Amino acid sequence: MQGSSDAPEGDAAPAGGLTGQVLEVADLVAYQPGAVVSRALIDKQVGTVTLFAFDQGEGLSEHTAPYDALVQVLDGEAQVTIAGTASTVKAGEMIIMPAHQPHALRAPTRFKMMLVMIRA
């Protein structure tokens, strides 16, 4: 990001000067063929808000995180697997992935999501 920021050291200012604007969240990240696209909206030591756009057939392999993570699907539908249990999460729905539990995401259709992680 260009320019200076008043964010504390180690924290990035909100992406693209989005603060104080009314925004259509799903429009802030675009699909790309054969790819997973991400855009960090907030990246602070205490937590992150990141948008993702998954093309059909793409995904994130199983992994764990040290903190709970909230996924809200903005467009399409996702298959979210947590500790071996798969759930379909559709636009307007959310799921919380608990800390230290293996989880993975897959795109049976293309989808967009917002990931919120609070590091506390």
N, C-alpha and C positions, 0 to 999 in steps of 0.2 A: 504494500500500500504506500502511496506517495504522500508526502506532507508530514507534518508533525502531529502529535497526539498528546492530549492531557492524561492519557491512561497511565496508571502506575507501571513502573518498570516490570516487564514480564507479561503485561496484558496488552492485547491488541485492541485498538479502537473498533467500534462496530463497522462492519463491512460497508465500504462505499458511501459513508456519510448517511446512513439510513435513519439515524436517530431523529425522532420527532416527526416522522412521516407516516401516513396511513398507507399500508402496502398490501398488495395481494400476494400472500406468501408463496404460493405455488409458482408465480411468475418470476421469482427471484433466482431460479435455477432451471436450466434447460436440459432436455434430453439430448443425448448424442448416441448415434448408432454404435452398438457393441460396447458400451462404456457405462461406468458408474461415475457420475459427476458430483462433486461436493462443493459447497460454498459455506465457509464459516461466517456466521452473522455476528456472533459474540464469542470471543476467545479470551477468557480471563483465568487467572489462577484458581478461582473458586468454581468455575464451570464453563461450559460451552453450549452454544446453540448452533447447530450445523444443519444445512439443507442438503438433501441428496436427491438425485434423479437417476434411477436404474433403468436401463433399457431391458426389454424382455429377454429373459434367459440369463441375465447377469445376477451377481449376488456378492455377499461377503461371507467368506468361509468361517467356520466355527472358531470362536475365540472367547476369551473372558475379559472382563473389565473390573477394576477395583471398586467401582461405584455403580449404584443403580442408574439406569438410563431409560428415559421415556421416549418412545417412538410414536409420533402421530403421523398417520398416512394422510397426505394431502390430495393425492390423485392416484387412481388405479387401485391395485391391491398387492399386498406383500405376503409372502409366507415367512413367518418368523418362527424359528425353532429355538426353544429354551429348554435346556437339560433334556433333550430328546423328544419333547412334545411340540408338535407343529401346530401353529394357529394361522388362520387367514385373517389378515387385518385390512379392512377396506377404507377408502377415503372417508374421512370424518371420524374414524376410530383410532384408538391408541392402545398401546400395550407397554407395560413396564418390564424391562429386563433386569432382574435382580443382580446385584453385585456378586462376583465370583461364580456365577452359573454360566456354563458354556452356552453360547447362543450364535445363531447364524441367520442371515436374511437371504431370500431368494425372490426373484421377480418372475412369477408365472406370466404376468403381463407387465408392461412397463409401469412404474410407479414413482411417485415423489414422496419424500418423508422429511419430517423435521425431527432431529435427534437432540434431546436436551439432557445434558449430564451435569449434575451438581457434585462437585468434589468436596464432600463433607462427611 
